[in-house]
Amino acid sequence: MRTIPSAATNRITTTARLEAIIGHPAALVLKKELPELDAAARYMLARAPLAGFGYRDAAGRPRTTLVGGKPGFAEVESPTRFGFAADIDEIGDIDASGPVSFVFLLPGVGETLRVNGSVAERAPGRIVVDVRQAYVHCARAILRSRLWDPIVPAVSIPAVAEGPLSGAGVAGFLAATPFMVISSWDRDGGDTSPRGDTPGFVRVLDGRTLAIPDRRGNRRADTSHNLLADDRFSAAILVPGRTDVLHLAGTALVTDDPELLADMALGGVVPQTALVVTVERAEVRHNEAVAAANVWDRAERADAATVSELMALMTRQLGGGKPALRRLTRWLGVFARPIRWLMDLTYRRALRQEGYGDGPDPRPGRPVRVTEVIKETPGAVTLVLSGADTGFAPGQFYTLITEVGGRTVRRAYSATSVPGADHLALTVKRDGLFSSHLHDHARAGTELRVLGPSGDFRVADPAAAGARYVLVGAGSGITPLMSIVRTVLAASPDATITLLYGNRTEADIIFAAELAALADAHPGRLTVRHVLSRPGPGWTGLTGRIGPADLPFAPRAHYYICGPAAMPTDLRDHLTGIGVPTDHVHEERYTSVPAAAPGTAAQTMTIAGVGDVVVAAGQTMLEAGLAAGVPMPHSCTVGGCGECRIRLLRGEVDGTVEDGGVLTCVSYPLSHTEVDMGPVKP
């Protein structure tokens, strides 16, 4: 446990002492402040889907939360007044005429809009604000935190002594957060400021005390100045990818305690000062504005044109309409992308001087691009991807990653192409959230990310002479088998393959034409037998569902079985029971993922040796753990591989539980759960 700095000897109590440390803001910074909403401010308000909101409740207690939910949620009524829809359940009983403050956030952009004012009108579901001060500026907090391009670290959640910070999910949130908005007050009103840094920058000192570094910035130091006059403090804390928010309230002081500052040094650079907060209330709860705003969805990021137009409006404000500045604003529009690149380069250099590295690409996996979408059947498409590692073994799968509805979603898909090709082909059947999203939105040019290859369901030596394979698939279970067919026929001179493939109707047969062509091109080497459970008139092939009686007996053959639910297990038991060696039977199961996750309430998941993680409504246990930076085991993310299986010690889940183990990728907690990431004992 860290030592709490002595307030008597290290507390900063005067403006003179504070400014001797941090300096004074430049005249250009102060020139941005206006008593009304100028064109740049209105531009931000029309596009920002989310804002940090600081206010006092009817009892005078400080509060900070996130409001919004869609671009333009704040509606301008005049240059000095705007209104917004207010979630009364979230905000509660606000001081009817008290000070309020905002920091408006635009996803993908480092600039923020700060607005300070007071409540003008309060009606059911709506708040109207009189503006006292407004300004747009580039917030280093956004850049330092990489809020829109985050690194989600594997974090160790410390044990916390009894107090507000020991509440459910609080320590885990603080260990993972790179960003917060802080509200403070003085006799003239309030201010809400962004504060960002590397993940876990908040230091927990004990069960009710934490420290927040204050690194070099524009030297405004609004929060620190306000705390000299009024020590009331509140904050709303975010973790990228999560829709719940940690709310803190209490009192704070400003310190330059050398030992504490040294403990928070970054790259050898110590912060100027630190806030030491005595926490009275700490609560993690779902925030509907964050969820509705989709701020973590990269598809919602502002483009270069938006940024350049905002820059132009800010330049006009600072230049007062001078001819040279008007010419500059025209060039900003023409060269938006290179100018933004140059600005980003300048910011990165400045951050490196402060001890920040560029860091690895924060997103998991490697980037790939869709080059072609091939419609195989009414319910299945093949995505042809460039940029992937194609050094897989036939039968293995890849995990695709993208943003759907503001959440990072993963789904495993088997490769259907041959290893070593200049492209990777993954065939996707419409089924579940991710697959439906790909069917509806994937086009040539779509960018995704991919992990893999992975999986033990594979042919180790497809070039082996004289090998015999019996492949059994149902529905989308053909996908890994198709890679095996294509690869073995091309690599081995005399290997033989029997494919038994089950579907509902003839229209559902994926790769029907290619399989027929391959069988014709390789007589005696490839035999294809189709089985339909709902055949149409004129069907002369096998009917029903694939069962043990349909399997050819070939003791020396390798059997590869891929299908839903219990099918692979039932066929494996039959084959080993009639004498096929166990190591010659290979199986892979797939499961359907619901298009919408169960509507569970937020629950606490206690991870042995780690701490508490709040699982938001609609999150799987795995999603919540990964979002909190916990290195939980996983691979396919659809319940097929078993890599995510951990021990369930206590609690109830909606999902797959076997022999005391729970598959976290497809399980949702229905109560407070306790789990252990150690091996599951049979």
Order of alpha helices (4+ residues) and beta strands (2+ residues): alpha-beta-alpha-alpha-alpha-beta-beta-beta-beta-alpha-beta-beta-beta-alpha-alpha-beta-beta-beta-beta-alpha-beta-beta-alpha-beta-alpha-alpha-alpha-alpha-beta-beta-beta-beta-beta-alpha-beta-beta-alpha-beta-alpha-beta-beta-beta-alpha-beta-beta-beta-alpha-beta-beta-beta-beta-beta-beta
